Structures are given as structure tokens and as C-alpha cells.
Amino acid sequence: MSEYKYGYEKLMAENNLEMSDLTEDARNSIMAIKDLEKSIKMAQGKGKEASATTLSKIKTSDKMATQEIVDMLDADDDNDDDDDNDGFEGEEDDNDDSDEQNEPEKPVVTSDPKGLKIDAELEVVFASGKKEIGFDELKSISKTAYDVIFYNYDNNGDNGIETSKFTLIETDENIFTLTKK
């Protein structure tokens, strides 16, 4: 078994990162994990086990923290690449086309951070067994999804959201159906 309990711990160790090096979203996700772990310990002290929802929230928070760290590291790598080319712009115009050919070789992380956040929030809802969500209820379940749908809402058209893992489609007036891909 791995010496690390969470993916974010492994990434931090591999990249020699401290909490202060992380983005606010990564720190918030890690703090959420720590808070949930405290809740689990308190419940265990009373003879109760952690619920599937709590365990799912921990898993989701770990994914979010890990993704934030990956994004942060990728941004650092992109900045380093930009620095390597300083002062040499225009000298390698013939090779600029190769950048497009190299795109598929980049890490698989191609998702929008907002989409990843929505995925994480909907993962918790889906794990709880909830499949139909009222529009007003959505605001408390996934503020991010609510905002995206609200700002793009079309009274005469189809409404909803599709992420890499889920579809949340309006199937009745102000009622959205959640399905996993």
C-alpha cells in the first residue's frame, strides 16, 4: 500500500510543496478533508461509522485538491517554457507549427476548472442517489452549476449542463435530471 493516504499528499511530496505554496482552492479542499476526517473521528468515538456521503466528499475533495495542484504545476511549467523562449521570438518561426502537433502529448488534464468543480459537486449528489433536482435546490447543491445554468437559461430552449462525467438537463419546468455518463 502507498505511504500516502491522498493523491494531493503524494503530489505535494513529489514536488516539495508546502501548504503556503498552494492555491486557495487547493488549500480549501485540503482543509475540507481535514474537517471531514475530524467529523469521522468524532463519530467513531460515539460508535458510528462514516457515511458513504462523507467518504465520497473526502474523495471528491482529494480529487479537487489534486487537480488544483496539477493545474498549478502545469501553469508553472507553461511559465517556465515561456521564459525559455525570451529574447528568441521570431527566430524559430518554422518550428511554431510543431506546437500544434505536440498538443496531444500534453497531460490529459484538459478540463475547465469550473467543470471539474461541478463534476466534484455532482459526484457527491449522484453518490447520494439523488437524480432529480429542483432549480432552487441546485443552488445549495452546486452553486457553480446553478450559476452557469442561470446565466445561460433560455425560456424557449433546452437548459442544462454537460460535464466530462455528468449531464444535468431540464426535463420538466425547473426540474433537472442528473445522469452519469
C-alpha positions, -999 to +999 in steps of 0.1 A: +000+000+000+012+035-007+026+056+021+003+084+011-033+084+021-044+110-006-033+120-041-027+156-031-002+144-004+018+124-030+019+154-054+030+177-026+058+154-016+070+147-052+071+185-059+084+196-025+054+218-019+041+233+013+005+244+021+016+280+016+027+272-020-008+260-030-037+279-045-065+290-023-088+264-038-063+236-032-059+247+005-097+249+009-101+213-005-074+200+019-090+218+048-123+203+039-107+168+040-092+175+074-126+188+087-143+157+074-117+135+090-123+152+123-161+145+119-154+109+112-132+106+143-158+122+164-185+098+150-162+068+156-158+079+192-195+076+195-195+042+179-207+053+145-191+047+111-185+073+084-214+075+059-209+068+022-217+105+015-189+117+039-164+093+023-175+105-011-170+141+000-134+132+011-127+115-022-141+144-041-121+170-021-089+150-027-096+150-064-102+187-064-070+194-044-050+171-066-064+188-097-057+222-084-021+212-077-017+197-112-031+229-127-008+250-106+022+228-117+012+229-153+009+267-151+044+269-136+057+247-164+040+269-190+056+299-175+090+282-174+086+274-211+077+310-219+108+321-200+130+297-221+120+315-253+125+350-241+147+370-264+144+344-292+110+352-306+108+350-343+140+330-348+122+297-349+090+305-368+093+273-388+090+252-357+060+271-343+037+247-363+051+218-343+034+232-311+000+222-326+013+187-334+026+183-298-007+192-281-019+156-277+013+148-258+005+172-230-010+158-198-046+146-200-057+175-178-078+194-204-109+202-183-121+236-173-115+241-136-152+253-133-163+220-149-141+200-126-157+217-096-192+210-110-182+174-116-170+171-080-202+186-066-224+165-088-204+134-079-215+138-043-251+143-053-251+113-076-235+091-049-263+100-025-288+086-051-304+119-060-314+120-097-339+149-099-330+183-086-352+214-085-336+246-098-338+263-064-324+232-047-295+232-072-282+265-058-274+248-025-261+216-041-238+231-067-237+269-068-213+267-097-237+246-119-266+268-108-247+300-119-238+285-152-274+274-159-289+306-145-268+329-167-274+308-198-311+300-191-333+301-222-371+302-215-377+288-250-349+263-253-331+234-238-314+241-205-288+223-185-252+215-183-229+188-195-195+180-180-170+153-186-188+130-162-224+141-159-254+157-177-278+178-158-307+185-181-340+203-175-366+176-181-396+195-166-401+231-158-373+240-132-366+202-126-333+189-137-324+152-142-288+141-132-273+113-152-238+099-151-220+093-185 
